């Protein structure tokens, strides 16, 4: 049945008058609001998602971001922030002067003692600057230290997973704010008409660990077209993308055209810009029916490429397979890709679980960097590897060689970045001998986000939107800074 005829047939006189009254009210309201809603609607009407006028603010060094997010809090002590003196500290009580009244989580607040535990793995120096890297866990990462900046003084106020992941992804621990990818989709748009501007994928490490909520890639108060689209590893890559049984492409096209007309009529009645977003999302979904299968079909990749990403790269849904897809998305112009890898919350059995997690990400993450570089894309792609916080030097639970754990630690943790205008072979920031407090050059998570925006040509202080009477921004309400010391 023709949806327009159905719409007209079912409209009563009362409904017609109500819609007419709504049009008058909407017109009056639009005048009072300086036509903000109309201008906003026009910005999402374009199929190509052109972004905002005036952005970028200045010449960018990067065109895209690939964010490898290790959900659960990878242990910086065991991976990057090594201090040889920690072998001497092993088994000693963490001094009160070091802990300094730190707020504890519920997992360790009942402990009577806080014995220090040194890394149980081998560390070596790599690269021209002799950077300490865990050679047992991260041999591939060690091979590219001269390509990356390692920030060892990342810090956050959050001490539990959900608020911490919300904080680093949205700039606040409060719910309902746009994620970084949504901000970038809104501000910079996308050069690709057939794929979303923001794509997320999820894989699982040693064990599932903390749940991930869709608000981590949500659009918050921005139009919903800017939220991240989750690609799944098995079955249908994007839910509800395929046509139902008995519906061919031509029938789907007629149906979407009819729905678009209905939505346009509704928009004319109420002036809600989210209706225009709905129209754009329907159209994007239709175009994705062709683009997504082509993207997900990696049969054209060479055996050498598969070998570079590792044996899991042929297994859909693994971190390795997702890294290869991230490169394919980047090639197709998708400006923000975020891979969430779950399972880094090692409160116990850390030596075994951390080893398994590192094995699953070490080779693929490095392969992604090398793959981008050999294709001439690393210079304008920012690759980030990090989590929401780090781990404590003190042991949680029984201190043994093979069965200790570490609690959450937000005072300092490590993140590495490659490409996109970041310095090569550069260490930034230092912590104390316990890898517990920052000694110099702190980088708050909002400073880090401000720096990422800077590489994309965005002044984070000017990149705002009015929300509940405030100038909301990705970098929060406190003053954040661009860490120019880590940039070329």
C-alpha positions in Angstrom: 0.0 0.0 0.0 1.2 3.5 -0.8 2.1 5.1 2.6 1.1 8.6 1.4 -2.4 7.4 0.5 -2.6 5.6 3.7 -1.6 8.7 5.6 -4.3 10.8 3.8 -7.0 8.2 4.2 -6.6 7.9 7.9 -6.4 11.6 8.7 -9.5 12.9 10.4 -10.7 16.5 10.4 -9.7 16.9 14.0 -6.2 15.6 13.2 -6.0 18.0 10.2 -6.9 21.0 12.4 -4.4 19.8 15.1 -1.7 19.6 12.5 -2.5 23.0 11.2 -2.4 24.5 14.7 1.0 22.7 15.2 2.3 24.3 12.1 1.4 27.8 13.3 2.9 27.1 16.7 6.1 25.7 15.2 6.4 28.7 13.0 6.0 31.1 15.9 8.4 29.2 18.0 11.0 29.1 15.2 10.8 32.9 15.0 11.3 33.3 18.7 14.3 31.0 18.7 16.0 32.8 15.8 15.3 29.8 13.5 17.9 27.7 15.4 15.9 24.5 14.8 15.6 25.1 11.1 19.4 25.8 10.7 20.1 22.7 12.7 17.8 20.6 10.5 19.5 21.9 7.4 22.8 20.8 8.8 21.6 17.2 9.0 19.6 17.2 5.8 22.6 16.6 3.6 23.3 13.0 2.8 27.1 13.7 2.8 27.2 14.9 6.5 29.2 18.0 5.7 29.9 19.0 9.2 29.8 22.6 10.6 30.7 25.7 8.7 34.1 27.1 9.8 35.5 23.7 10.8 38.3 22.8 11.0 39.5 26.0 12.8 43.1 25.6 11.4 45.1 23.2 9.2 44.9 19.7 10.7 47.7 17.2 10.9 45.3 14.2 10.9 42.2 13.3 8.9 41.0 10.4 11.0 41.3 8.6 14.4 41.5 4.9 15.2 41.1 4.4 18.9 42.1 1.0 20.4 40.3 1.1 23.7 41.4 -1.6 26.2 38.3 -1.7 28.5 38.9 -2.6 32.1 42.1 -0.8 33.0 45.3 -2.4 31.6 48.2 -2.5 34.1 50.6 0.3 33.2 53.1 -1.1 35.7 53.3 -4.5 33.9 53.3 -3.1 30.4 55.0 0.3 30.0 55.8 2.1 33.3 58.6 -0.1 34.6 61.0 0.9 37.4 63.9 -1.5 38.1 63.8 -0.4 41.7 60.4 -2.1 42.1 62.1 -5.5 42.4 63.6 -4.2 45.7 60.2 -2.9 46.7 58.5 -6.3 46.1 56.7 -7.5 49.2 57.1 -4.2 51.2 54.2 -2.2 52.5 53.1 0.7 50.3 54.0 3.8 52.4 51.2 6.0 53.6 53.1 9.0 52.2 52.8 7.4 48.7 49.2 6.4 49.0 48.4 9.7 50.6 44.8 8.9 51.6 43.8 7.8 48.1 40.2 6.8 47.8 39.9 3.0 47.6 37.5 0.9 45.6 35.2 -1.6 47.3 37.5 -4.4 46.2 40.4 -3.3 48.4 38.9 -1.0 51.0 38.8 -3.9 53.5 42.5 -4.8 53.2 44.7 -4.4 56.3 47.9 -4.3 54.3 49.0 -3.1 50.9 52.0 -5.1 49.8 53.8 -3.9 46.7 54.2 -6.4 43.9 56.8 -5.9 41.2 56.0 -7.0 37.6 56.4 -10.7 37.1 57.6 -10.3 33.5 60.8 -9.4 31.7 61.4 -5.8 30.6 64.0 -4.6 28.2 65.0 -1.3 26.6 64.0 -0.7 23.0 64.5 2.0 20.3 66.8 4.9 20.0 65.8 6.3 23.4 66.0 3.0 25.3 62.3 2.8 26.3 61.3 0.2 28.8 58.7 -2.2 27.4 57.6 -5.6 28.6 59.4 -7.9 26.2 57.5 -11.0 27.5 54.0 -9.5 26.9 54.5 -7.0 24.1 57.4 -8.0 21.8 55.6 -6.6 18.7 54.9 -3.3 20.4 58.5 -3.1 21.5 59.5 -3.2 17.8 57.8 0.1 16.9 58.6 2.3 19.9 60.4 4.7 17.6 57.1 5.3 15.8 55.1 6.3 18.9 54.7 8.7 21.7 54.1 7.1 25.1 52.4 9.2 27.7 53.0 7.8 31.2 51.1 10.4 33.2 47.6 10.1 32.0 45.2 10.7 35.0 41.6 10.7 35.9 39.4 11.3 39.0 37.2 8.3 38.3 38.1 5.0 40.1 35.3 2.7 38.8 34.9 1.4 35.3 31.6 2.8 34.1 32.2 6.4 35.2 35.8 6.2 34.1 35.0 4.9 30.6 32.1 7.5 30.4 34.6 10.2 31.5 37.4 9.5 29.0 34.9 9.0 26.1 32.6 12.0 26.8 34.5 14.4 28.9 32.3 14.0 32.0 31.3 11.2 34.4 27.7 12.3 33.9 25.5 10.3 31.6 23.9 11.7 28.4 26.8 13.5 26.9 28.1 13.0 23.3 31.1 10.7 22.8 34.3 11.9 21.0 33.3 10.2 17.8 29.9 11.8 17.9 31.4 15.2 18.4 33.7 14.7 15.4 30.9 13.5 13.2 28.9 16.5 14.2 31.8 19.0 13.7 33.8 17.6 10.8 31.3 15.4 9.0 32.4 12.6 6.8 33.7 12.3 3.2 31.9 9.0 2.8 28.2 9.0 1.8 27.8 5.2 2.2 29.3 4.5 5.6 28.8 6.1 9.0 31.2 8.8 10.2 31.7 6.8 13.5 32.0 3.0 13.7 32.6 0.9 16.8 33.5 -2.8 17.1 33.8 -4.9 20.3 36.1 -7.9 21.0 36.8 -9.9 24.2 40.1 -10.7 25.8 40.9 -13.2 28.6 37.3 -13.0 29.8 34.3 -10.7 29.2 34.9 -8.3 32.1 32.9 -5.1 32.5 29.8 -4.6 30.4 30.0 -1.9 27.7 27.0 0.4 27.3 26.0 2.0 24.0 26.2 5.5 25.6 30.0 5.1 25.3 29.6 5.7 21.6 26.3 7.6 21.9 25.4 11.0 20.5 24.0 12.5 23.8 22.3 15.8 23.1 23.6 15.9 19.5 21.4 14.6 16.6 21.3 10.8 16.8 22.8 10.5 13.3 26.1 11.2 14.9 26.1 8.2 17.3 28.5 5.4 16.6 27.2 2.4 14.6 28.3 -0.9 16.0 29.6 -3.5 13.6 29.3 -7.0 14.8 31.7 -9.8 14.1 29.4 -12.7 13.2 26.1 -13.0 11.3 24.7 -9.7 10.2 27.4 -7.0 10.7 24.8 -4.3 11.3 21.5 -5.3 12.9 18.3 -4.9 10.7 20.4 -3.9 7.7 19.3 -6.7 5.4 15.9 -6.8 3.8 13.3 -9.0 5.4 12.3 -12.2 3.5 10.2 -11.4 0.5 11.3 -7.7 0.3 13.6 -6.9 -2.6 15.7 -3.7 -3.0 13.2 -2.0 -5.3 10.4 -2.5 -2.8 12.6 -1.3 0.0 13.4 1.9 -2.0 9.7 2.6 -2.6 9.0 2.1 1.1 11.8 4.4 2.2 10.7 7.1 -0.2 7.2 6.9 1.2 8.4 7.1 4.8 10.6 10.0 3.9 7.6 11.9 2.6 5.7 11.1 5.7 8.6 12.3 7.8 8.8 15.5 5.8 5.2 16.2 6.5 5.7 15.6 10.1 8.7 17.9 10.2 6.6 20.6 8.5 4.0 20.1 11.3 6.3 20.1 14.4 9.7 21.4 13.2 11.6 18.7 15.2 15.1 18.5 13.6 15.4 14.9 14.9 12.9 14.0 12.1 15.4 15.1 9.5 18.0 12.9 11.3 15.6 10.0 11.0 15.3 10.5 7.2 19.1 10.7 6.8 19.5 7.5 8.9 17.1 5.6 6.7 18.9 6.7 3.6 22.3 5.8 5.1 21.0 2.3 6.1 19.8 1.8 2.5 23.3 2.7 1.1 25.0 0.6 3.7 23.2 -2.5 2.3 25.8 -2.4 -0.5 28.8 -0.8 1.2 28.9 -2.9 4.3 29.1 -6.3 2.6 31.9 -5.1 0.4 33.7 -3.7 3.5 33.3 -6.9 5.5 34.5 -9.2 2.6 38.2 -9.4 3.2 38.8 -12.1 0.7 40.8 -9.6 -1.4 43.4 -9.2 1.3 46.7 -10.9 0.7 48.0 -13.8 2.7 50.9 -11.5 3.7 48.4 -9.1 5.2 46.7 -11.8 7.2 50.0 -13.1 8.5 51.0 -9.5 9.5 47.8 -9.2 11.7 48.2 -12.7 13.1 46.3 -16.0 13.1 43.1 -14.5 14.6 42.7 -12.1 11.7 40.6 -14.6 9.7 38.2 -15.1 12.7 35.4 -12.5 12.6 34.9 -10.6 15.8 38.4 -11.0 17.1 40.6 -8.0 17.9 42.9 -8.9 15.0 40.0 -9.1 12.5 38.6 -5.8 13.8 42.0 -4.1 13.4 42.1 -5.1 9.7 38.5 -3.8 9.3 39.6 -0.5 11.0 42.2 0.0 8.3 39.6 -0.8 5.6 37.2 1.7 7.1 40.0 4.3 7.2 40.7 3.7 3.5 37.0 4.3 2.8 37.1 7.7 4.5 35.5 6.8 7.9 37.0 9.5 10.2 36.5 7.8 13.6 36.8 4.1 14.3 36.9 2.8 17.9 37.7 -0.8 18.8 36.7 -1.8 22.4 38.6 -4.8 23.7 37.1 -6.1 26.9 38.6 -8.1 29.8 41.5 -6.0 31.3 40.1 -5.9 34.8 42.6 -8.1 36.6 41.7 -8.1 40.3 43.1 -11.6 40.5 45.1 -14.1 38.4 46.8 -11.1 36.8 49.9 -12.9 35.4 47.9 -15.4 33.4 45.1 -13.1 32.2 47.3 -10.2 31.3 49.5 -12.5 29.3 46.5 -13.8 27.3 45.1 -10.3 26.8 48.4 -8.9 25.6 48.9 -11.8 23.2 45.5 -11.1 21.6 46.3 -7.4 20.9 50.0 -7.0 20.6 50.6 -8.2 17.0 47.3 -6.8 15.5 47.7 -3.3 17.0 51.3 -3.1 15.7 50.2 -4.6 12.3 47.6 -1.8 12.1 50.3 0.9 12.5 52.6 -0.8 10.0 49.8 -1.4 7.5 48.8 2.3 7.6 52.4 3.3 7.2 53.1 1.1 4.2 49.9 2.5 2.6 51.0 6.1 3.2 48.1 6.7 5.7 49.9 6.8 9.1 51.0 10.4 8.8 47.4 11.6 8.8 45.9 8.9 11.0 46.0 9.1 14.8 46.2 5.6 16.3 45.6 5.4 20.1 46.1 2.5 22.4 44.9 2.8 26.0 42.2 2.3 28.6 40.2 4.2 31.2 42.8 4.0 34.0 45.7 1.8 35.2 46.3 -0.5 38.2 47.9 -0.2 41.6 51.3 -1.4 42.6 49.9 -3.0 45.7 48.5 -6.5 45.5 44.8 -7.1 45.8 44.3 -10.4 47.5 47.0 -13.0 48.3 50.4 -12.0 47.1 51.9 -15.0 45.1 54.0 -15.2 42.0 51.1 -16.5 39.8 47.9 -15.4 41.5 47.9 -11.8 42.5 45.8 -9.0 41.3 45.9 -5.2 41.1 43.1 -2.7 41.9 42.0 0.3 39.8 44.3 3.3 39.7 43.5 6.6 38.1 46.3 8.8 39.5 48.6 7.7 36.6 48.5 5.3 33.7 50.0 4.9 30.2 48.7 5.5 26.7 50.6 5.2 23.4 49.8 7.1 20.2 51.2 6.9 16.7 50.9 9.0 13.6 48.7 12.0 12.9 51.2 14.7 14.1 52.4 13.1 17.3 56.2 12.8 17.8 58.0 9.6 17.0 60.1 7.9 19.6 59.0 10.1 22.4 58.3 9.5 26.1 56.3 12.1 28.0 55.8 12.4 31.8 57.3 10.5 34.7 55.9 8.8 37.8 57.5 7.9 41.2 59.3 4.7 41.9 56.0 3.0 42.8 54.3 4.0 39.5 51.7 5.5 41.8 52.0 9.3 41.6 52.9 11.7 38.9 56.3 13.4 39.3 56.2 15.7 36.3 54.2 16.5 33.2 50.6 15.3 34.1 48.2 14.8 31.3 44.5 14.8 32.4 42.2 12.8 30.2 40.5 16.0 29.0 44.0 17.4 28.1 44.4 14.3 26.0 41.1 14.8 24.3 41.9 18.4 23.6 45.2 17.3 22.0 43.4 14.8 19.8 41.0 17.5 18.6 44.0 19.8 17.9 45.5 17.3 15.5 42.2 17.3 13.7 42.3 21.1 13.4 39.8 21.9 16.2 40.2 24.4 19.0 38.5 22.6 21.8 37.5 25.8 23.6 35.7 27.0 20.5 34.1 23.7 19.7 30.9 24.0 21.8 27.2 23.7 21.7 24.6 25.4 23.8 23.0 22.8 26.2 21.0 23.6 29.3 22.3 27.1 29.3 25.9 26.2 29.1 28.6 26.0 26.4 29.0 22.2 26.4 32.2 20.7 25.0 34.0 17.4 24.8 36.8 18.6 27.1 34.5 19.3 30.1 33.9 22.4 32.2 37.4 22.6 33.8 40.2 24.2 31.8 41.9 21.7 29.6 45.1 22.2 27.7 46.6 21.0 24.4 49.7 19.0 25.2 51.8 20.6 22.5 55.0 18.9 23.9 53.9 15.6 22.3 53.2 17.1 18.9 55.5 17.6 16.0 
